Amino acid sequence: MSAVGNPYHNAWVERFMKTLRVEDAYTAGYEIFADVAERLPRFIEEDYNATRVHSALRYRSPAEFETQLAQQAASFEAPRRFRPRGSDPEVTI
């Protein structure tokens, strides 16, 4: 949450809470806290993170973004180490 006197840091949290209320809490009909504790993680993991697109991620879901990021990291080739001319090939600097 935001520091005192700076409401802009709260914007993303407030947006998530609105989405949570409109798409899950109002429609699920929770009766007791145990219902919330059981269903809320499912909503976040299966609905919010897997299917909702986010403009900050170039209109991809967080799950799709993380998959693409992992693929890029796996295909990344580490740069070769620098070896001065005439140096021993076994020694790296």
Backbone bond lengths (Angstrom), bond angles and torsions (degrees), N, CA, C in turn:
res aa  C-N    CA-C-N  psi(-1)  N-CA   C-N-CA  omega(-1)  CA-C   N-CA-C  phi
1 M - - - 1.437 - - 1.527 109.21 -
2 S 1.286 115.16 170.03 1.458 121.44 -171.23 1.522 113.18 -81.03
3 A 1.316 113.38 162.61 1.459 120.32 172.24 1.529 108.95 -74.66
4 V 1.293 116.55 162.92 1.458 121.37 179.99 1.527 109.14 -61.65
5 G 1.320 116.40 131.58 1.457 121.20 176.75 1.510 114.80 83.41
6 N 1.323 120.04 3.27 1.462 122.63 179.38 1.524 109.21 -127.37
7 P 1.324 118.47 89.37 1.463 120.76 -174.07 1.520 114.31 -75.68
8 Y 1.323 119.18 -11.53 1.460 120.71 -173.02 1.518 113.49 -72.64
9 H 1.317 118.45 -24.41 1.457 120.22 178.47 1.523 112.07 -71.54
10 N 1.323 116.88 -19.96 1.460 121.15 -179.41 1.522 113.19 -83.30
11 A 1.301 118.87 -9.85 1.461 121.64 -171.38 1.517 112.15 -57.98
12 W 1.313 118.32 -44.95 1.469 119.27 -177.13 1.523 111.43 -69.39
13 V 1.324 117.34 -34.51 1.461 120.60 178.02 1.524 110.14 -68.44
14 E 1.329 115.85 -43.58 1.457 119.45 179.47 1.522 111.32 -64.28
15 R 1.311 117.68 -37.22 1.468 121.38 178.41 1.534 110.07 -65.29
16 F 1.327 116.99 -43.11 1.458 119.91 177.91 1.526 110.92 -62.73
17 M 1.330 117.01 -42.94 1.464 119.98 -179.55 1.526 111.22 -63.87
18 K 1.326 117.82 -37.44 1.465 120.63 176.35 1.522 110.24 -63.99
19 T 1.322 116.89 -45.58 1.458 120.81 178.34 1.516 110.79 -61.06
20 L 1.309 117.16 -43.05 1.455 121.71 179.14 1.531 111.10 -60.74
21 R 1.315 116.32 -45.17 1.464 119.31 -179.95 1.523 111.66 -65.52
22 V 1.322 117.33 -48.81 1.461 121.00 -174.25 1.527 111.86 -69.96
23 E 1.324 117.40 -43.96 1.464 119.86 -173.48 1.520 114.48 -89.46
24 D 1.319 118.40 -18.14 1.463 118.49 -177.25 1.526 113.02 -127.90
25 A 1.297 118.03 -56.65 1.466 120.32 -171.34 1.522 112.79 -63.66
26 Y 1.334 117.47 -45.12 1.463 119.52 -178.33 1.521 112.20 -69.63
27 T 1.315 117.59 -31.66 1.467 120.65 -176.78 1.523 113.62 -89.37
28 A 1.323 118.10 -23.54 1.467 120.44 -174.43 1.525 112.77 -80.06
29 G 1.306 118.10 -25.65 1.454 120.43 -179.96 1.521 113.27 67.30
30 Y 1.315 116.80 48.43 1.456 121.10 178.04 1.522 110.02 -60.39
31 E 1.320 116.60 138.37 1.457 120.44 178.57 1.524 112.29 -110.81
32 I 1.335 117.05 -37.60 1.458 120.40 179.79 1.525 108.88 -133.30
33 F 1.321 115.60 164.90 1.460 120.52 -177.27 1.528 111.85 -60.93
34 A 1.322 118.42 -32.54 1.467 121.11 179.40 1.524 111.16 -60.39
35 D 1.342 117.34 -34.63 1.468 120.72 176.11 1.522 110.73 -63.14
36 V 1.315 116.11 -43.39 1.464 120.62 179.32 1.521 110.26 -63.57
37 A 1.318 116.65 -47.10 1.466 121.17 -178.34 1.525 111.51 -62.14
38 E 1.318 117.52 -30.00 1.463 121.52 -179.74 1.530 112.07 -81.03
39 R 1.325 117.15 -41.81 1.470 120.59 -172.71 1.522 114.78 -91.53
40 L 1.311 118.24 -27.28 1.459 120.75 -176.20 1.530 113.57 -60.12
41 P 1.330 120.78 -46.67 1.470 119.27 177.32 1.538 112.63 -59.85
42 R 1.323 117.05 -35.23 1.466 119.76 177.43 1.519 110.58 -64.56
43 F 1.333 117.43 -43.52 1.461 120.28 178.74 1.521 110.79 -60.28
44 I 1.319 116.97 -46.68 1.464 120.16 -177.23 1.518 110.94 -64.66
45 E 1.315 118.56 -47.91 1.469 121.46 -176.21 1.522 113.68 -74.66
46 E 1.324 117.74 -44.31 1.458 120.26 -173.17 1.520 113.55 -89.54
47 D 1.306 118.00 -36.72 1.459 119.84 -176.93 1.520 112.25 -97.31
48 Y 1.313 116.37 -56.78 1.462 119.91 -172.94 1.530 111.50 -69.37
49 N 1.313 118.73 -51.06 1.469 121.20 -176.24 1.526 113.42 -78.27
50 A 1.304 118.16 -29.04 1.466 119.96 -173.81 1.522 113.68 -90.52
51 T 1.318 118.04 -32.96 1.459 118.17 -171.27 1.520 114.86 -116.16
52 R 1.323 118.56 -31.24 1.466 119.79 -176.73 1.516 111.23 -73.54
53 V 1.324 116.47 132.20 1.458 120.24 177.49 1.521 109.03 -87.94
54 H 1.329 115.98 149.74 1.453 122.32 -177.55 1.526 109.18 -125.98
55 S 1.310 116.07 133.48 1.461 120.06 -178.78 1.531 111.60 -64.90
56 A 1.323 118.06 -31.60 1.467 120.88 179.44 1.527 111.88 -67.05
57 L 1.326 116.95 -20.64 1.469 121.49 179.24 1.526 110.96 -104.61
58 R 1.330 115.74 26.03 1.471 122.83 -177.93 1.522 111.63 57.75
59 Y 1.301 114.91 46.34 1.466 124.08 176.48 1.521 113.03 56.78
60 R 1.330 114.03 45.91 1.472 122.03 171.95 1.517 107.56 -122.77
61 S 1.321 115.71 157.34 1.458 119.05 176.12 1.527 108.81 -76.39
62 P 1.332 118.09 156.38 1.462 119.71 178.02 1.530 112.58 -58.28
63 A 1.330 117.56 -37.30 1.463 120.09 179.10 1.528 110.84 -64.70
64 E 1.330 116.39 -42.86 1.464 120.49 178.65 1.521 110.80 -65.57
65 F 1.319 117.21 -40.43 1.463 121.62 178.93 1.524 111.14 -62.65
66 E 1.341 117.29 -45.17 1.460 120.67 179.67 1.516 112.02 -65.58
67 T 1.324 117.82 -37.21 1.466 121.28 177.50 1.520 110.31 -63.71
68 Q 1.337 116.73 -45.64 1.453 120.51 179.52 1.533 110.96 -65.03
69 L 1.319 117.27 -39.02 1.456 121.11 178.53 1.530 111.13 -64.18
70 A 1.336 117.23 -40.59 1.471 121.16 178.14 1.524 111.11 -65.62
71 Q 1.329 117.32 -38.26 1.460 120.68 178.05 1.520 110.68 -65.71
72 Q 1.320 117.03 -40.87 1.464 120.13 177.76 1.520 111.01 -64.62
73 A 1.320 117.43 -40.60 1.463 120.64 179.78 1.525 110.91 -66.70
74 A 1.333 117.62 -36.45 1.462 120.87 179.73 1.525 111.60 -69.60
75 S 1.329 116.65 -32.79 1.458 119.32 -178.36 1.520 112.81 -87.82
76 F 1.330 117.06 -5.55 1.456 121.41 -179.50 1.521 109.56 -71.74
77 E 1.327 116.41 127.84 1.466 120.96 177.83 1.522 108.11 -99.68
78 A 1.300 115.91 126.34 1.462 120.46 -179.86 1.524 109.97 -64.55
79 P 1.323 117.77 142.73 1.469 119.80 179.02 1.517 111.19 -65.41
80 R 1.322 115.07 148.91 1.461 119.77 179.37 1.514 109.36 -74.19
81 R 1.320 114.53 149.91 1.458 119.20 -179.61 1.523 109.93 -76.02
82 F 1.302 115.60 146.73 1.449 122.39 -179.51 1.521 110.31 -75.49
83 R 1.335 115.90 131.73 1.466 121.38 174.68 1.525 108.70 -128.14
84 P 1.313 117.75 119.21 1.476 119.76 178.06 1.530 110.10 -65.23
85 R 1.318 115.72 155.32 1.466 120.04 178.71 1.513 110.82 -59.50
86 G 1.320 114.77 139.42 1.444 120.70 177.49 1.519 113.51 78.40
87 S 1.303 118.60 5.25 1.454 119.08 -179.12 1.516 109.25 -85.16
88 D 1.295 114.51 161.20 1.464 121.59 178.21 1.520 108.40 -67.42
89 P 1.357 119.50 128.03 1.459 121.15 -178.71 1.526 113.00 -62.94
90 E 1.322 118.34 -18.88 1.461 121.46 -178.95 1.527 111.38 -81.57
91 V 1.310 116.36 -20.00 1.455 120.31 -176.11 1.524 108.90 -98.35
92 T 1.304 116.43 128.86 1.460 120.44 175.82 1.507 109.26 -116.31
93 I 1.279 114.94 148.74 1.471 120.66 -177.82 1.507 109.29 -107.28
